[in-house]
Structures are given as C-alpha cells and as structure tokens.
Amino acid sequence: DGGITQSPKYLFRKEGQNVTLSCEQNLNHDAMYWYRQDPGQGLRLIYYSQIVNDFQKGDIAEGYSVSREKKESFPLTVTSAQKNPTAFYLCASSRRMNTEAFFGQGTRLTVV
Amino acid sequence: GQQLNQSPQSMFIQEGEDVSMNCTSSSIFNTWLWYKQDPGEGPVLLIALYKAGELTSNGRLTAQFGITRKDSFLNISASIPSDVGIYFCAGVSNTGNQFYFGTGTSLTVIP
C-alpha cells in the first residue's frame, strides 16, 4: 500500500530528553513537511523539505531539528530546547512543493 | 505565519441537513484544499481546487474556488453521522512557498 507512515502513534518522554519522531513515505514524493497541532488550533509549520538533502525552517522551528538524507524519510527531533513540546505532530508529503499534501496518522508526544 | 479565517468555528446539525463552511484570506491563493480530521488522526484530503471559479464534487461534498481567489467554500449535503469531525481549509498563496491552514470547523451531526 502506498502512503505515509508516522511512528510511534504515542510517545512519552521525560523533560530534558531529546526525542525523534519517524516519518516515512513510499509515494515517491519530493516534498515533505512537519506540522504541530495544539488543541483548538490549526496546523503550524515546523520544517519542510523540497528535495533530498535540503530543508527549510517553517514558522515555529525553534527547538526542533530535521534531516532529509533519503527521499522516503524525514525524521523530526524535538530537542530539550523546545519549551512546550507536548503536542500532536503531523508529517505530510506532496509530489512537489505546493501541490496536494497527504498526511500521516500523527504522533502524540507527551513530555512529563 | 498567515492563518486563514475559517467559519463557522463549530456547527451542530441534525442528520440529513446540509452544511456550509467557508475560508477567507487577505491574499490571493493559487490552490485551495479541504481536509477532514477525525480525533487523534491525521487530516484526510477531501477536495483540491486549482482554478478561480472551479467547482468540484466528491460524493456529497462540493467545494468552490472563489472568483476573487481569496476564498473557498465547502458544502456537505444530506449529512450523516460519519461526517462528524473537524474540517480544515488550506491554501497556497501566489507569493508564498508553503501551505496555510484555517483554524478548522468542528462538525457535530445529531442522529
């Protein structure tokens, strides 16, 4: 099946620890994105990548880092510098920038 | 970053009723997308619009790309309980390089 897969679905971490969220797609899409969603709010862009080995900061990149070493994979690291990391994280991909984007099922991160 | 103005924020309707929601922007958009999100899941793409004035249907859903290119509308006809969820609009401006999302419309369908 073609699609975009995020793992894990739920993640718990202690404050001060870095954590990495996985995002894999087998749609052969060039562009990938990471969004953060908080209750009652829309999606906010963290990072995006138009092509392998390239990525750009979105609106709320502070405290996050990404890599794009393979076309299929775009992992997001939530670092200890992120002041309020508990949120629902969504990964998406599109054939190229600014075309229809398809989302993964999300990862709910809780930092205690 | 820019957020789109989406209304209404929430709707409570009887099963069988039609639903309308809209999204507006202060800038011109080249693409409008409509998504539905169930609780705890990722958004699912419903309809994509690429041309001003375009009217596109997907089953009981119909969406339109506004003539001014600053708005879009989504209609759901004859609502059913599984229509419950949060509907998001998203757009790409002709000056930007990212998607902008609305704040969502929460739909509750009462059987």
gemmi code that builds the backbone of each chain (N, CA, C; Angstrom):
import gemmi

chains = {
    "A": [
        ("ASP", (0.834, -1.194, 0.000), (0.000, 0.000, 0.000), (0.870, 1.245, 0.000)),
        ("GLY", (0.508, 2.242, -0.825), (1.248, 3.491, -0.815), (0.712, 4.388, 0.261)),
        ("GLY", (1.633, 5.100, 0.919), (1.153, 6.006, 1.936), (2.272, 6.633, 2.714)),
        ("ILE", (1.895, 7.312, 3.767), (2.855, 7.995, 4.619), (2.650, 7.488, 6.040)),
        ("THR", (3.715, 7.055, 6.657), (3.629, 6.378, 7.946), (4.421, 7.127, 9.002)),
        ("GLN", (3.750, 7.411, 10.109), (4.424, 8.020, 11.245), (4.485, 7.007, 12.382)),
        ("SER", (5.589, 7.031, 13.076), (5.680, 6.165, 14.251), (6.548, 6.818, 15.321)),
        ("PRO", (6.272, 6.514, 16.607), (5.111, 5.741, 17.056), (3.855, 6.605, 17.075)),
        ("LYS", (2.732, 6.032, 17.403), (1.461, 6.778, 17.489), (1.447, 7.618, 18.781)),
        ("TYR", (1.965, 7.040, 19.863), (2.044, 7.744, 21.153), (3.479, 7.659, 21.664)),
        ("LEU", (3.940, 8.753, 22.257), (5.310, 8.823, 22.749), (5.336, 9.623, 24.034)),
        ("PHE", (6.007, 9.036, 25.031), (6.146, 9.727, 26.311), (7.632, 9.911, 26.573)),
        ("ARG", (7.988, 11.114, 27.008), (9.391, 11.390, 27.305), (9.497, 12.248, 28.547)),
        ("LYS", (10.626, 12.120, 29.196), (10.877, 12.991, 30.357), (11.399, 14.331, 29.866)),
        ("GLU", (11.085, 15.341, 30.638), (11.567, 16.687, 30.317), (13.088, 16.676, 30.246)),
        ("GLY", (13.631, 17.387, 29.251), (15.079, 17.468, 29.121), (15.674, 16.459, 28.166)),
        ("GLN", (14.877, 15.489, 27.721), (15.366, 14.482, 26.787), (15.007, 14.869, 25.365)),
        ("ASN", (15.927, 14.581, 24.446), (15.595, 14.720, 23.025), (14.789, 13.500, 22.593)),
        ("VAL", (13.936, 13.685, 21.598), (13.156, 12.559, 21.084), (13.007, 12.733, 19.575)),
        ("THR", (13.055, 11.611, 18.854), (12.951, 11.657, 17.398), (11.681, 10.960, 16.924)),
        ("LEU", (10.911, 11.670, 16.088), (9.685, 11.145, 15.514), (9.969, 10.720, 14.075)),
        ("SER", (9.467, 9.551, 13.726), (9.737, 8.992, 12.407), (8.638, 9.341, 11.412)),
        ("CYS", (9.018, 9.587, 10.156), (8.066, 9.793, 9.068), (8.639, 9.165, 7.809)),
        ("GLU", (7.909, 8.211, 7.238), (8.345, 7.519, 6.022), (7.215, 7.560, 4.998)),
        ("GLN", (7.584, 7.796, 3.725), (6.578, 7.766, 2.668), (7.084, 6.940, 1.487)),
        ("ASN", (6.173, 6.201, 0.871), (6.533, 5.414, -0.314), (5.734, 5.881, -1.520)),
        ("LEU", (5.419, 7.170, -1.530), (4.644, 7.769, -2.617), (5.541, 8.395, -3.676)),
        ("ASN", (6.839, 8.324, -3.475), (7.817, 8.951, -4.382), (7.636, 10.472, -4.441)),
        ("HIS", (7.223, 11.048, -3.321), (7.029, 12.492, -3.264), (8.350, 13.197, -2.972)),
        ("ASP", (8.538, 14.354, -3.622), (9.750, 15.137, -3.380), (9.658, 15.950, -2.088)),
        ("ALA", (8.494, 16.525, -1.824), (8.354, 17.461, -0.702), (7.793, 16.771, 0.533)),
        ("MET", (8.337, 17.132, 1.674), (7.830, 16.616, 2.956), (7.768, 17.747, 3.959)),
        ("TYR", (6.869, 17.593, 4.935), (6.584, 18.673, 5.876), (6.361, 18.102, 7.274)),
        ("TRP", (6.649, 18.924, 8.274), (6.276, 18.622, 9.651), (5.432, 19.766, 10.200)),
        ("TYR", (4.292, 19.379, 10.810), (3.392, 20.350, 11.431), (3.195, 19.975, 12.890)),
        ("ARG", (2.857, 21.005, 13.647), (2.474, 20.817, 15.043), (1.019, 21.270, 15.179)),
        ("GLN", (0.231, 20.476, 15.926), (-1.167, 20.837, 16.158), (-1.431, 20.838, 17.655)),
        ("ASP", (-1.929, 21.958, 18.172), (-2.325, 22.082, 19.570), (-3.848, 22.166, 19.633)),
        ("PRO", (-4.436, 21.775, 20.764), (-5.908, 21.735, 20.871), (-6.559, 23.040, 20.442)),
        ("GLY", (-7.553, 22.933, 19.587), (-8.315, 24.104, 19.162), (-7.576, 25.014, 18.207)),
        ("GLN", (-6.421, 24.580, 17.737), (-5.654, 25.424, 16.822), (-5.451, 24.729, 15.488)),
        ("GLY", (-5.121, 25.527, 14.501), (-4.790, 24.970, 13.194), (-3.395, 24.393, 13.200)),
        ("LEU", (-2.947, 23.977, 12.039), (-1.626, 23.376, 11.905), (-0.566, 24.465, 11.721)),
        ("ARG", (0.537, 24.304, 12.423), (1.644, 25.246, 12.285), (2.872, 24.520, 11.745)),
        ("LEU", (3.502, 25.138, 10.766), (4.604, 24.504, 10.055), (5.903, 24.608, 10.846)),
        ("ILE", (6.549, 23.455, 11.045), (7.814, 23.414, 11.782), (8.996, 23.472, 10.802)),
        ("TYR", (9.050, 22.500, 9.898), (10.097, 22.417, 8.880), (9.494, 21.840, 7.617)),
        ("TYR", (10.128, 22.133, 6.477), (9.757, 21.473, 5.244), (10.987, 21.192, 4.406)),
        ("SER", (10.831, 20.237, 3.500), (11.938, 19.845, 2.631), (11.409, 19.676, 1.213)),
        ("GLN", (12.032, 20.353, 0.272), (11.584, 20.273, -1.120), (12.269, 19.123, -1.852)),
        ("ILE", (13.423, 18.723, -1.326), (14.210, 17.732, -2.048), (15.208, 17.126, -1.075)),
        ("VAL", (15.739, 15.982, -1.418), (16.710, 15.308, -0.558), (17.886, 16.243, -0.252)),
        ("ASN", (18.339, 16.176, 0.998), (19.478, 16.952, 1.483), (19.219, 18.451, 1.554)),
        ("ASP", (17.963, 18.818, 1.502), (17.615, 20.228, 1.648), (16.400, 20.358, 2.538)),
        ("PHE", (16.403, 21.301, 3.463), (15.218, 21.570, 4.275), (15.257, 23.029, 4.729)),
        ("GLN", (14.070, 23.541, 5.030), (13.929, 24.946, 5.408), (13.102, 25.056, 6.679)),
        ("LYS", (13.366, 26.109, 7.456), (12.585, 26.348, 8.662), (11.191, 26.845, 8.301)),
        ("GLY", (10.225, 26.407, 9.080), (8.884, 26.936, 8.972), (8.666, 28.031, 10.002)),
        ("ASP", (7.415, 28.188, 10.431), (7.077, 29.295, 11.328), (7.527, 29.080, 12.772)),
        ("ILE", (7.659, 27.816, 13.181), (7.962, 27.543, 14.594), (9.101, 26.523, 14.726)),
        ("ALA", (10.225, 26.779, 14.072), (11.319, 25.803, 14.011), (12.158, 25.734, 15.289)),
        ("GLU", (12.066, 26.747, 16.140), (12.949, 26.775, 17.315), (12.721, 25.572, 18.225)),
        ("GLY", (13.818, 24.883, 18.569), (13.722, 23.726, 19.444), (13.510, 22.414, 18.699)),
        ("TYR", (13.504, 22.478, 17.378), (13.332, 21.290, 16.537), (14.483, 21.179, 15.547)),
        ("SER", (14.746, 19.951, 15.095), (15.707, 19.751, 14.013), (15.219, 18.611, 13.132)),
        ("VAL", (15.658, 18.627, 11.862), (15.245, 17.593, 10.909), (16.453, 17.186, 10.065)),
        ("SER", (16.269, 16.095, 9.319), (17.242, 15.692, 8.317), (16.472, 15.113, 7.142)),
        ("ARG", (17.082, 15.147, 5.956), (16.447, 14.548, 4.777), (17.537, 13.863, 3.959)),
        ("GLU", (18.028, 12.766, 4.501), (19.107, 12.020, 3.859), (18.582, 11.088, 2.766)),
        ("LYS", (17.321, 10.694, 2.883), (16.697, 9.838, 1.873), (15.370, 10.475, 1.453)),
        ("LYS", (14.968, 10.220, 0.235), (13.730, 10.795, -0.271), (12.535, 10.331, 0.552)),
        ("GLU", (12.603, 9.074, 1.033), (11.450, 8.486, 1.707), (11.293, 8.925, 3.152)),
        ("SER", (12.332, 9.516, 3.745), (12.352, 9.683, 5.188), (12.628, 11.124, 5.603)),
        ("PHE", (11.892, 11.588, 6.614), (12.046, 12.976, 7.075), (11.836, 12.987, 8.590)),
        ("PRO", (12.785, 12.505, 9.376), (12.601, 12.437, 10.829), (12.704, 13.809, 11.488)),
        ("LEU", (11.937, 13.973, 12.544), (11.906, 15.216, 13.316), (12.423, 14.946, 14.717)),
        ("THR", (13.401, 15.733, 15.168), (13.890, 15.628, 16.538), (13.380, 16.811, 17.344)),
        ("VAL", (12.718, 16.487, 18.441), (12.262, 17.504, 19.382), (13.331, 17.602, 20.455)),
        ("THR", (14.009, 18.714, 20.519), (15.131, 18.833, 21.445), (14.672, 19.385, 22.797)),
        ("SER", (15.582, 19.325, 23.745), (15.265, 19.829, 25.087), (15.106, 21.352, 25.074)),
        ("ALA", (15.493, 21.997, 23.989), (15.346, 23.452, 23.889), (13.910, 23.877, 23.568)),
        ("GLN", (13.101, 22.920, 23.150), (11.697, 23.234, 22.836), (10.946, 23.391, 24.154)),
        ("LYS", (10.414, 24.578, 24.401), (9.878, 24.906, 25.720), (8.553, 24.210, 26.027)),
        ("ASN", (7.788, 23.927, 25.025), (6.472, 23.338, 25.255), (6.239, 22.220, 24.230)),
        ("PRO", (6.912, 21.094, 24.385), (6.910, 20.081, 23.333), (5.671, 19.191, 23.277)),
        ("THR", (4.867, 19.154, 24.316), (3.693, 18.278, 24.314), (2.707, 18.771, 23.263)),
        ("ALA", (2.420, 17.928, 22.266), (1.543, 18.314, 21.153), (1.308, 17.108, 20.264)),
        ("PHE", (0.474, 17.307, 19.263), (0.204, 16.302, 18.226), (1.019, 16.718, 17.004)),
        ("TYR", (1.896, 15.817, 16.520), (2.790, 16.141, 15.414), (2.352, 15.403, 14.158)),
        ("LEU", (2.266, 16.142, 13.081), (1.800, 15.590, 11.813), (2.858, 15.763, 10.742)),
        ("CYS", (3.107, 14.689, 10.012), (4.020, 14.708, 8.878), (3.180, 14.634, 7.605)),
        ("ALA", (3.613, 15.298, 6.556), (2.897, 15.274, 5.289), (3.892, 15.224, 4.140)),
        ("SER", (3.399, 14.813, 2.988), (4.241, 14.836, 1.791), (3.397, 15.237, 0.599)),
        ("SER", (4.076, 15.774, -0.424), (3.399, 16.114, -1.669), (4.356, 15.876, -2.827)),
        ("ARG", (3.778, 15.669, -4.009), (4.605, 15.328, -5.171), (5.685, 16.373, -5.379)),
        ("ARG", (5.314, 17.623, -5.263), (6.293, 18.698, -5.255), (5.716, 19.791, -4.371)),
        ("MET", (6.486, 20.837, -4.122), (6.025, 21.884, -3.216), (4.710, 22.474, -3.720)),
        ("ASN", (3.817, 22.694, -2.769), (2.585, 23.429, -3.033), (1.607, 22.695, -3.934)),
        ("THR", (1.666, 21.380, -3.937), (0.607, 20.575, -4.553), (-0.094, 19.810, -3.436)),
        ("GLU", (-1.067, 18.991, -3.785), (-1.862, 18.285, -2.774), (-0.968, 17.562, -1.780)),
        ("ALA", (-1.166, 17.825, -0.506), (-0.367, 17.189, 0.535), (-1.179, 16.088, 1.212)),
        ("PHE", (-0.492, 14.994, 1.516), (-1.121, 13.863, 2.186), (-0.450, 13.686, 3.541)),
        ("PHE", (-1.271, 13.407, 4.564), (-0.776, 13.362, 5.929), (-0.630, 11.942, 6.455)),
        ("GLY", (0.310, 11.789, 7.398), (0.383, 10.575, 8.181), (-0.668, 10.599, 9.271)),
        ("GLN", (-0.668, 9.542, 10.109), (-1.713, 9.447, 11.136), (-1.356, 10.193, 12.411)),
        ("GLY", (-0.171, 10.795, 12.455), (0.185, 11.639, 13.582), (0.879, 10.908, 14.720)),
        ("THR", (1.660, 11.659, 15.485), (2.294, 11.156, 16.719), (1.946, 12.114, 17.842)),
        ("ARG", (1.376, 11.544, 18.890), (1.070, 12.386, 20.053), (2.223, 12.271, 21.037)),
        ("LEU", (2.915, 13.373, 21.236), (4.061, 13.410, 22.146), (3.642, 14.052, 23.456)),
        ("THR", (3.941, 13.358, 24.533), (3.680, 13.897, 25.868), (4.995, 13.930, 26.635)),
        ("VAL", (5.345, 15.101, 27.101), (6.575, 15.253, 27.890), (6.191, 15.512, 29.336)),
        ("VAL", (6.735, 14.672, 30.218), (6.360, 14.773, 31.635), (7.558, 15.190, 32.482)),
    ],
    "B": [
        ("GLY", (3.258, 33.165, 10.861), (2.756, 32.786, 9.559), (1.279, 33.110, 9.415)),
        ("GLN", (0.850, 33.179, 8.179), (-0.547, 33.545, 7.916), (-1.479, 32.411, 8.284)),
        ("GLN", (-2.606, 32.735, 8.902), (-3.651, 31.737, 9.112), (-4.900, 32.201, 8.398)),
        ("LEU", (-5.593, 31.252, 7.852), (-6.810, 31.575, 7.125), (-7.979, 31.710, 8.089)),
        ("ASN", (-8.929, 32.567, 7.707), (-10.119, 32.795, 8.508), (-11.171, 31.780, 8.105)),
        ("GLN", (-11.463, 30.840, 8.987), (-12.414, 29.795, 8.648), (-13.648, 29.931, 9.531)),
        ("SER", (-14.822, 29.812, 8.938), (-16.054, 29.918, 9.718), (-17.127, 28.995, 9.159)),
        ("PRO", (-18.045, 28.547, 10.026), (-18.060, 28.845, 11.451), (-17.026, 28.002, 12.195)),
        ("GLN", (-16.807, 28.331, 13.442), (-15.844, 27.591, 14.253), (-16.395, 26.211, 14.600)),
        ("SER", (-17.722, 26.146, 14.854), (-18.345, 24.868, 15.152), (-19.787, 24.878, 14.663)),
        ("MET", (-20.297, 23.676, 14.400), (-21.669, 23.529, 13.917), (-22.289, 22.294, 14.545)),
        ("PHE", (-23.538, 22.430, 14.943), (-24.312, 21.298, 15.448), (-25.552, 21.197, 14.565)),
        ("ILE", (-25.677, 20.090, 13.852), (-26.789, 19.972, 12.908), (-27.473, 18.629, 13.056)),
        ("GLN", (-28.693, 18.566, 12.545), (-29.448, 17.319, 12.536), (-29.018, 16.482, 11.328)),
        ("GLU", (-29.015, 15.189, 11.504), (-28.740, 14.280, 10.404), (-29.680, 14.592, 9.240)),
        ("GLY", (-29.143, 14.638, 8.045), (-29.938, 14.921, 6.859), (-29.861, 16.367, 6.395)),
        ("GLU", (-29.400, 17.250, 7.278), (-29.295, 18.656, 6.903), (-28.061, 18.892, 6.037)),
        ("ASP", (-28.093, 19.994, 5.291), (-26.926, 20.400, 4.509), (-26.038, 21.317, 5.362)),
        ("VAL", (-24.754, 21.333, 5.037), (-23.766, 22.091, 5.799), (-22.979, 22.993, 4.853)),
        ("SER", (-22.688, 24.199, 5.291), (-21.817, 25.094, 4.513), (-20.770, 25.699, 5.427)),
        ("MET", (-19.552, 25.760, 4.945), (-18.492, 26.423, 5.679), (-17.587, 27.146, 4.680)),
        ("ASN", (-16.856, 28.160, 5.163), (-16.024, 28.885, 4.213), (-14.711, 29.317, 4.836)),
        ("CYS", (-13.844, 29.746, 3.948), (-12.494, 30.105, 4.333), (-12.117, 31.357, 3.559)),
        ("THR", (-11.541, 32.340, 4.243), (-11.132, 33.558, 3.544), (-9.687, 33.893, 3.878)),
        ("SER", (-9.084, 34.609, 2.938), (-7.693, 35.013, 3.086), (-7.544, 36.474, 2.712)),
        ("SER", (-6.540, 37.111, 3.257), (-6.282, 38.505, 2.883), (-5.438, 38.585, 1.621)),
        ("SER", (-4.870, 37.474, 1.207), (-4.057, 37.484, -0.010), (-4.614, 36.485, -1.027)),
        ("ILE", (-4.160, 36.623, -2.237), (-4.638, 35.761, -3.329), (-4.000, 34.382, -3.231)),
        ("PHE", (-4.796, 33.353, -3.448), (-4.304, 31.979, -3.393), (-4.370, 31.303, -4.756)),
        ("ASN", (-3.410, 30.435, -5.003), (-3.387, 29.656, -6.245), (-4.014, 28.283, -6.085)),
        ("THR", (-4.066, 27.803, -4.868), (-4.570, 26.459, -4.587), (-5.375, 26.490, -3.304)),
        ("TRP", (-6.502, 25.804, -3.320), (-7.291, 25.600, -2.108), (-7.488, 24.097, -1.925)),
        ("LEU", (-7.322, 23.676, -0.668), (-7.522, 22.267, -0.334), (-8.477, 22.188, 0.855)),
        ("TRP", (-9.270, 21.143, 0.879), (-10.155, 20.893, 2.024), (-9.841, 19.514, 2.596)),
        ("TYR", (-9.670, 19.477, 3.940), (-9.336, 18.251, 4.642), (-10.367, 17.973, 5.734)),
        ("LYS", (-10.481, 16.683, 6.094), (-11.288, 16.287, 7.261), (-10.377, 15.537, 8.222)),
        ("GLN", (-10.494, 15.877, 9.505), (-9.681, 15.219, 10.516), (-10.569, 14.595, 11.580)),
        ("ASP", (-10.393, 13.297, 11.815), (-11.057, 12.618, 12.915), (-10.171, 12.736, 14.149)),
        ("PRO", (-10.751, 12.638, 15.346), (-9.963, 12.798, 16.577), (-8.779, 11.841, 16.631)),
        ("GLY", (-7.594, 12.381, 16.900), (-6.404, 11.551, 17.050), (-5.834, 11.011, 15.765)),
        ("GLU", (-6.330, 11.489, 14.627), (-5.844, 11.006, 13.332), (-5.304, 12.165, 12.509)),
        ("GLY", (-4.610, 11.833, 11.417), (-4.145, 12.867, 10.515), (-5.257, 13.333, 9.596)),
        ("PRO", (-5.172, 14.548, 9.077), (-6.178, 15.045, 8.128), (-6.177, 14.223, 6.846)),
        ("VAL", (-7.372, 14.055, 6.291), (-7.524, 13.328, 5.028), (-7.994, 14.315, 3.970)),
        ("LEU", (-7.347, 14.310, 2.832), (-7.691, 15.235, 1.757), (-9.043, 14.877, 1.164)),
        ("LEU", (-9.918, 15.887, 1.072), (-11.255, 15.688, 0.508), (-11.318, 16.194, -0.929)),
        ("ILE", (-10.926, 17.451, -1.109), (-11.054, 18.093, -2.419), (-9.893, 19.055, -2.617)),
        ("ALA", (-9.388, 19.124, -3.856), (-8.348, 20.080, -4.235), (-8.870, 20.971, -5.354)),
        ("LEU", (-8.588, 22.265, -5.270), (-9.059, 23.248, -6.257), (-7.861, 24.053, -6.738)),
        ("TYR", (-7.784, 24.237, -8.075), (-6.606, 24.894, -8.633), (-6.911, 26.103, -9.505)),
        ("LYS", (-8.214, 26.353, -9.762), (-8.552, 27.451, -10.672), (-9.681, 28.279, -10.108)),
        ("ALA", (-9.575, 29.614, -10.215), (-10.626, 30.504, -9.738), (-11.948, 30.146, -10.401)),
        ("GLY", (-13.014, 30.066, -9.583), (-14.326, 29.713, -10.094), (-14.585, 28.214, -10.166)),
        ("GLU", (-13.560, 27.426, -9.986), (-13.698, 25.965, -10.108), (-14.656, 25.427, -9.053)),
        ("LEU", (-15.522, 24.518, -9.485), (-16.481, 23.854, -8.598), (-16.225, 22.359, -8.727)),
        ("THR", (-15.905, 21.702, -7.616), (-15.543, 20.290, -7.664), (-16.331, 19.505, -6.629)),
        ("SER", (-16.795, 18.334, -7.021), (-17.568, 17.491, -6.103), (-16.838, 16.196, -5.808)),
        ("ASN", (-17.110, 15.681, -4.608), (-16.591, 14.383, -4.186), (-17.714, 13.738, -3.377)),
        ("GLY", (-18.573, 12.997, -4.067), (-19.737, 12.413, -3.393), (-20.700, 13.500, -2.949)),
        ("ARG", (-20.994, 13.532, -1.641), (-21.918, 14.543, -1.118), (-21.202, 15.875, -0.829)),
        ("LEU", (-19.923, 15.941, -1.073), (-19.164, 17.162, -0.810), (-18.953, 17.952, -2.101)),
        ("THR", (-19.100, 19.262, -1.977), (-18.840, 20.152, -3.104), (-18.029, 21.333, -2.594)),
        ("ALA", (-16.970, 21.681, -3.298), (-16.153, 22.818, -2.905), (-15.974, 23.756, -4.083)),
        ("GLN", (-15.812, 25.029, -3.783), (-15.625, 26.023, -4.834), (-14.433, 26.920, -4.523)),
        ("PHE", (-13.703, 27.261, -5.548), (-12.587, 28.202, -5.500), (-13.189, 29.561, -5.845)),
        ("GLY", (-13.173, 30.490, -4.900), (-13.820, 31.779, -5.108), (-13.232, 32.572, -6.277)),
        ("ILE", (-14.081, 33.345, -6.914), (-13.678, 34.138, -8.073), (-12.585, 35.138, -7.728)),
        ("THR", (-12.649, 35.692, -6.527), (-11.637, 36.675, -6.116), (-10.296, 36.013, -5.791)),
        ("ARG", (-10.295, 34.685, -5.702), (-9.126, 33.884, -5.322), (-8.724, 34.097, -3.866)),
        ("LYS", (-9.604, 34.738, -3.089), (-9.323, 34.968, -1.686), (-10.241, 34.164, -0.781)),
        ("ASP", (-11.067, 33.294, -1.360), (-11.943, 32.497, -0.518), (-12.301, 31.171, -1.179)),
        ("SER", (-12.817, 30.278, -0.332), (-13.263, 28.974, -0.809), (-14.399, 28.508, 0.089)),
        ("PHE", (-15.273, 27.666, -0.484), (-16.445, 27.197, 0.240), (-16.520, 25.675, 0.156)),
        ("LEU", (-17.014, 25.075, 1.236), (-17.258, 23.632, 1.236), (-18.691, 23.386, 1.658)),
        ("ASN", (-19.413, 22.605, 0.884), (-20.775, 22.224, 1.224), (-20.862, 20.711, 1.361)),
        ("ILE", (-21.619, 20.277, 2.371), (-21.897, 18.859, 2.558), (-23.411, 18.700, 2.495)),
        ("SER", (-23.873, 17.855, 1.614), (-25.323, 17.679, 1.503), (-25.755, 16.431, 2.256)),
        ("ALA", (-26.977, 16.484, 2.779), (-27.593, 15.340, 3.454), (-26.642, 14.684, 4.450)),
        ("SER", (-26.248, 15.432, 5.478), (-25.232, 14.971, 6.420), (-25.624, 13.652, 7.094)),
        ("ILE", (-24.596, 12.869, 7.413), (-24.765, 11.598, 8.107), (-23.822, 11.577, 9.308)),
        ("PRO", (-24.038, 10.696, 10.268), (-23.215, 10.698, 11.488), (-21.713, 10.601, 11.237)),
        ("SER", (-21.295, 9.891, 10.208), (-19.850, 9.750, 9.964), (-19.214, 11.019, 9.390)),
        ("ASP", (-20.013, 12.053, 9.151), (-19.450, 13.341, 8.717), (-18.841, 14.096, 9.896)),
        ("VAL", (-19.089, 13.623, 11.099), (-18.551, 14.273, 12.298), (-17.030, 14.351, 12.224)),
        ("GLY", (-16.490, 15.512, 12.587), (-15.048, 15.689, 12.582), (-14.719, 17.158, 12.461)),
        ("ILE", (-13.444, 17.440, 12.233), (-13.003, 18.819, 12.047), (-12.578, 18.988, 10.597)),
        ("TYR", (-13.099, 20.008, 9.965), (-12.799, 20.291, 8.566), (-11.844, 21.478, 8.496)),
        ("PHE", (-10.771, 21.287, 7.760), (-9.770, 22.344, 7.592), (-9.682, 22.758, 6.133)),
        ("CYS", (-9.555, 24.056, 5.936), (-9.164, 24.524, 4.614), (-7.659, 24.769, 4.636)),
        ("ALA", (-7.063, 24.730, 3.484), (-5.632, 25.027, 3.345), (-5.428, 25.691, 1.994)),
        ("GLY", (-4.485, 26.591, 1.936), (-4.237, 27.276, 0.685), (-2.782, 27.594, 0.499)),
        ("VAL", (-2.435, 27.863, -0.744), (-1.086, 28.290, -1.079), (-1.195, 29.627, -1.793)),
        ("SER", (-0.537, 30.650, -1.226), (-0.616, 31.968, -1.842), (0.308, 32.043, -3.048)),
        ("ASN", (0.070, 33.021, -3.908), (0.906, 33.163, -5.103), (2.232, 33.843, -4.783)),
        ("THR", (2.426, 34.212, -3.505), (3.703, 34.820, -3.123), (4.483, 33.929, -2.158)),
        ("GLY", (3.797, 32.918, -1.630), (4.418, 32.089, -0.599), (4.908, 30.761, -1.117)),
        ("ASN", (5.527, 30.001, -0.277), (6.023, 28.692, -0.663), (5.617, 27.635, 0.351)),
        ("GLN", (4.491, 27.848, 1.007), (4.017, 26.861, 1.957), (2.498, 26.894, 1.996)),
        ("PHE", (1.953, 25.817, 2.590), (0.523, 25.782, 2.806), (0.174, 26.619, 4.037)),
        ("TYR", (-0.983, 27.278, 4.006), (-1.520, 27.945, 5.168), (-2.831, 27.258, 5.511)),
        ("PHE", (-3.066, 27.043, 6.810), (-4.254, 26.299, 7.226), (-5.227, 27.188, 7.971)),
        ("GLY", (-6.506, 26.879, 7.802), (-7.521, 27.506, 8.618), (-7.530, 26.899, 10.001)),
        ("THR", (-8.300, 27.496, 10.899), (-8.350, 27.033, 12.287), (-9.343, 25.900, 12.484)),
        ("GLY", (-10.077, 25.563, 11.434), (-10.940, 24.389, 11.493), (-12.384, 24.694, 11.830)),
        ("THR", (-13.283, 23.877, 11.307), (-14.708, 23.906, 11.650), (-15.058, 22.549, 12.233)),
        ("SER", (-15.507, 22.549, 13.474), (-15.892, 21.306, 14.143), (-17.353, 21.008, 13.841)),
        ("LEU", (-17.610, 19.859, 13.235), (-18.977, 19.488, 12.849), (-19.485, 18.350, 13.723)),
        ("THR", (-20.657, 18.573, 14.324), (-21.346, 17.523, 15.089), (-22.668, 17.243, 14.408)),
        ("VAL", (-22.949, 16.003, 14.115), (-24.199, 15.598, 13.484), (-25.029, 14.827, 14.504)),
        ("ILE", (-26.219, 15.333, 14.753), (-27.105, 14.711, 15.750), (-28.046, 13.753, 15.039)),
        ("PRO", (-28.012, 12.476, 15.419), (-28.858, 11.490, 14.718), (-30.351, 11.750, 14.924)),
    ],
}
model = gemmi.Model(1)
for chain_id, residues in chains.items():
    chain = gemmi.Chain(chain_id)
    for i, (resn, *xyz) in enumerate(residues, 1):
        res = gemmi.Residue()
        res.name, res.seqid = resn, gemmi.SeqId(i, " ")
        for name, pos in zip(("N", "CA", "C"), xyz):
            atom = gemmi.Atom()
            atom.name, atom.element = name, gemmi.Element(name[0])
            atom.pos, atom.b_iso = gemmi.Position(*pos), 0.0
            res.add_atom(atom)
        chain.add_residue(res)
    model.add_chain(chain)
structure = gemmi.Structure()
structure.add_model(model)
structure.setup_entities()
